[in-house]
Amino acid sequence: MEGVRVRCAAKVNLCLEIVRRRPDGYHDLRSLMTAVSLWDEVLLEPAPNFCAVSEDGTPLSEQNTVWRAATLLAQIVQRPLQVKLTLTKRIPEQSGLGGASSDGAAVLLALRRLWRLRWSWEKFVPIAAKVGADVPFFLVPTGAAVVEGIGDRLTPVWLPPLWLVLAKPEQGMPTQLAFALWDENPMRVATDPFTLAEALRQGDWDTVRTLAVNAFEFVIAPRIPAVTELKQQLVAAGAVTAVMSGSGTTVVGVFTDRTSAQRALEAVQPMAAWWALARTVRRSIRLGKW
C-alpha cells in the first residue's frame, strides 16, 4: 500500500444564520462557506498498527478528528486500520476556520483512495457529520456550498475568485462557548446564503455588504472588542465587506484583487495576533502520492 499526502484547506463563512436550537441540543444553521488557500497537511503511511501523531511525533488524542474519522470509517467498512497518520497544523485553533474539520474530511477521502472505495462524496456525508459539524462541507467538490441543518445539508455552489485577508485577535473562542452565548441571547440576522452567492457572482457589492453577516459576531464581539476593531480596519483599508468567520474570532476581509488585499493586510497587521493573505479555492482536499 502506497502512502498518501493530503493538503486540507481552511474555510470561511461569508454569512452565518443560527436558525434554532434543536431539542437534541444541536443547532440548525444556514451559511455560505468557501474553502480558502490556508492548509493543514495529513500524511498517511502504511503501518502494522494504527497510530496518529502530530508533526513532532506527539500522539494525538482519540478525540482528534483525524483519529475519529479513521476509526469510524474502518469500523463501517470493516477494514483493518494499518496506517500511521501524521498531522501538520497551520490553521489556527478557535479561529472559525475549520481546520480540525478539514483534517477529518481529508482522512476520509485519503482512506477512500487507499481502500479503493467507489463511493461518491455524498455517501460520505452522514459519516462525516458524525465526526464533526463542519466536516461534510470539505467533501464538496466545488470548494463552496450553502450549508444548512447541522452541517449535513449541502448545496454546492460556484463562487468567483476572491482575495481574502484573514485577521485574528489574541483571544479565540471555543465552539461550545460560542453556542452557549448565543443560547443566552439568541440573535437573529437577516441573510440568505443563496442570494449572497448570486450577489458575489454578479459583483453586486451593495447586496454583499447587506448579507455578509454572522449571528455569532453579535454575541462574541461585545466580549472581544478586537473583532469589531479588525472589521473596521479592514473596511477602512478597502475591503468590499468584512465578517467574522464561524464561531471563532477570525475576521475575513473580502477583496476582488490581490494588490488591494495585500495593502490591507499590511494595514491590519499591527492590530492582529495572527494574519494571512488567502484566496478562494475550488477544491478543499488535495490528495497526492507519497
Secondary structure as the mmCIF struct_conf table of DSSP 4:
data_model
#
loop_
_struct_conf.conf_type_id
_struct_conf.id
_struct_conf.beg_label_comp_id
_struct_conf.beg_label_asym_id
_struct_conf.beg_label_seq_id
_struct_conf.end_label_comp_id
_struct_conf.end_label_asym_id
_struct_conf.end_label_seq_id
STRN STRN1 VAL A 4 ARG A 21
TURN_TY1_P TURN_TY1_P1 PRO A 23 ASP A 24
BEND BEND1 GLY A 25 GLY A 25
STRN STRN2 HIS A 27 PRO A 46
BEND BEND2 PRO A 48 ASN A 49
STRN STRN3 CYS A 51 SER A 54
TURN_TY1_P TURN_TY1_P2 GLU A 55 ASP A 56
BEND BEND3 GLY A 57 GLY A 57
HELX_LH_PP_P HELX_LH_PP_P1 THR A 58 THR A 58
STRN STRN4 PRO A 59 PRO A 59
HELX_LH_PP_P HELX_LH_PP_P2 LEU A 60 SER A 61
TURN_TY1_P TURN_TY1_P3 GLU A 62 GLN A 63
BEND BEND4 ASN A 64 ASN A 64
HELX_RH_AL_P HELX_RH_AL_P1 THR A 65 VAL A 77
TURN_TY1_P TURN_TY1_P4 GLN A 78 GLN A 78
STRN STRN5 VAL A 83 THR A 88
BEND BEND5 ILE A 91 ILE A 91
HELX_LH_PP_P HELX_LH_PP_P3 PRO A 92 PRO A 92
TURN_TY1_P TURN_TY1_P5 GLU A 93 GLN A 94
BEND BEND6 SER A 95 LEU A 97
HELX_RH_AL_P HELX_RH_AL_P2 GLY A 99 LEU A 114
TURN_TY1_P TURN_TY1_P6 TRP A 115 ARG A 116
HELX_RH_AL_P HELX_RH_AL_P3 TRP A 121 VAL A 131
TURN_TY1_P TURN_TY1_P7 ALA A 133 ASP A 134
HELX_RH_3T_P HELX_RH_3T_P1 VAL A 135 LEU A 139
TURN_TY1_P TURN_TY1_P8 PRO A 141 THR A 142
BEND BEND7 GLY A 143 GLY A 143
STRN STRN6 ALA A 144 GLY A 149
TURN_TY1_P TURN_TY1_P9 ILE A 150 ASP A 152
STRN STRN7 ARG A 153 PRO A 156
STRN STRN8 TRP A 163 LYS A 168
BEND BEND8 GLU A 170 GLU A 170
HELX_RH_AL_P HELX_RH_AL_P4 THR A 175 GLU A 184
BEND BEND9 ASN A 185 ASN A 185
HELX_LH_PP_P HELX_LH_PP_P4 PRO A 186 ARG A 188
HELX_RH_AL_P HELX_RH_AL_P5 PRO A 193 GLN A 202
TURN_TY1_P TURN_TY1_P10 GLY A 203 GLY A 203
HELX_RH_AL_P HELX_RH_AL_P6 TRP A 205 LEU A 211
STRN STRN9 ASN A 214 ASN A 214
TURN_TY1_P TURN_TY1_P11 ALA A 215 PHE A 216
HELX_RH_AL_P HELX_RH_AL_P7 GLU A 217 ILE A 220
TURN_TY1_P TURN_TY1_P12 ALA A 221 ARG A 223
TURN_TY1_P TURN_TY1_P13 PRO A 225 PRO A 225
HELX_RH_AL_P HELX_RH_AL_P8 ALA A 226 ALA A 236
TURN_TY1_P TURN_TY1_P14 ALA A 237 GLY A 238
BEND BEND10 VAL A 240 VAL A 240
STRN STRN10 THR A 241 MET A 244
TURN_TY1_P TURN_TY1_P15 GLY A 246 SER A 247
BEND BEND11 GLY A 248 GLY A 248
STRN STRN11 VAL A 251 PHE A 255
BEND BEND12 THR A 256 ASP A 257
HELX_RH_AL_P HELX_RH_AL_P9 ARG A 258 VAL A 268
HELX_RH_3T_P HELX_RH_3T_P2 GLN A 269 MET A 271
BEND BEND13 ALA A 273 ALA A 273
STRN STRN12 TRP A 274 ARG A 279
STRN STRN13 THR A 280 THR A 280
BEND BEND14 ARG A 282 ARG A 282
BEND BEND15 SER A 284 SER A 284
STRN STRN14 ILE A 285 LYS A 289
#
